[in-house]
Amino acid sequence: MGSVLLVIHLITAIFLVAIILMQRSSGGALNGLGGGSGANSFLSARGTGNLLTRLTAILATVFFVTSISLAIYYKGVERKSSSILDVAPATQNVPAAPAEPVVPTVPQAE
């Protein structure tokens, strides 16, 4: 369930960015991608504004719904901790310290 929701969320985000870039702005953006004269009648200034505005609103709504759904879904999912700090350290065989300090002996000259 989470994977399907995540894929829908990512596709929605990609389309939302593309639709926003196609909208008319003072800098021009990507609104020159309409094509020849046949596309100009379909993507007229008025038609493009209404179509892109509606698509932006719909995609933004889907994006927010999937964001909230993912947050709720992953909040309820139990995850196994993968942090090494959360795992108790294993007991290691550490040699015990000697009871008396070992003093090296120097051989005497004969």
C-alpha positions in Angstrom: 0.0 0.0 0.0 2.8 2.4 0.9 4.7 1.7 -2.3 1.7 2.4 -4.5 0.9 5.6 -2.6 4.6 6.7 -2.8 4.6 6.2 -6.6 1.4 8.2 -7.1 2.9 10.9 -4.9 6.1 11.1 -7.0 4.3 11.1 -10.3 2.0 13.8 -9.0 5.0 15.9 -7.9 6.6 15.6 -11.4 3.5 16.6 -13.2 2.8 19.4 -10.8 6.3 20.9 -11.5 5.8 20.5 -15.3 2.3 22.2 -15.2 3.7 25.1 -13.1 6.5 25.6 -15.5 4.1 25.7 -18.5 2.0 28.5 -17.0 2.4 32.0 -18.3 4.7 34.2 -16.4 6.5 37.5 -17.0 9.7 35.6 -17.9 7.9 33.4 -20.5 8.7 30.0 -18.8 7.8 27.1 -21.1 4.6 28.5 -22.6 6.2 28.5 -26.1 5.9 24.8 -26.4 2.5 24.9 -27.9 3.6 23.9 -31.4 2.1 25.0 -34.7 -1.0 27.0 -35.5 -3.4 24.1 -34.8 -2.2 24.0 -31.2 -2.6 27.7 -30.8 -6.4 27.5 -31.1 -6.5 24.8 -28.4 -3.9 26.5 -26.2 -5.1 30.1 -26.6 -4.3 32.5 -23.9 -7.6 32.2 -22.2 -7.9 28.4 -22.7 -4.4 27.8 -21.5 -4.9 29.8 -18.4 -8.1 28.0 -17.4 -6.8 24.6 -18.3 -3.5 25.0 -16.5 -5.1 26.7 -13.5 -7.5 23.8 -13.1 -4.8 21.2 -13.6 -2.6 22.9 -11.0 -5.4 23.0 -8.5 -6.2 19.3 -9.0 -2.6 18.2 -8.9 -1.9 20.3 -5.8 -4.9 18.8 -4.0 -3.8 15.2 -5.0 -0.3 16.1 -3.8 -1.5 17.3 -0.4 -3.8 14.3 0.0 -1.0 11.8 -0.8 1.4 13.7 1.5 -1.0 13.4 4.4 -1.8 9.8 3.6 1.8 8.8 3.5 2.4 10.5 6.8 -0.5 8.7 8.4 0.5 5.4 6.8 4.1 5.5 7.9 3.3 6.7 11.3 1.4 3.4 12.0 4.0 1.1 10.4 6.3 -0.5 12.9 9.9 -0.1 11.7 12.9 -2.1 12.9 15.6 0.3 14.1 18.7 0.1 11.9 20.8 2.4 14.0 23.9 0.8 15.6 23.3 3.0 18.6 20.0 1.4 19.4 21.5 -2.1 19.5 22.9 -3.3 22.8 26.7 -4.0 22.5 27.6 -7.7 22.5 29.8 -8.9 25.3 33.4 -9.2 24.2 36.1 -11.4 25.7 38.4 -8.8 27.2 41.3 -10.2 29.1 41.3 -9.3 32.7 44.0 -7.0 34.1 46.8 -8.8 35.9 46.5 -8.8 39.7 50.1 -7.7 40.2 52.0 -5.5 37.8 54.7 -7.4 35.8 58.1 -5.9 36.3 60.7 -6.9 33.8 63.8 -8.3 35.3 67.3 -7.2 34.1 69.9 -10.0 33.9 72.9 -9.4 36.1 76.4 -9.3 34.7 78.6 -12.2 35.9 
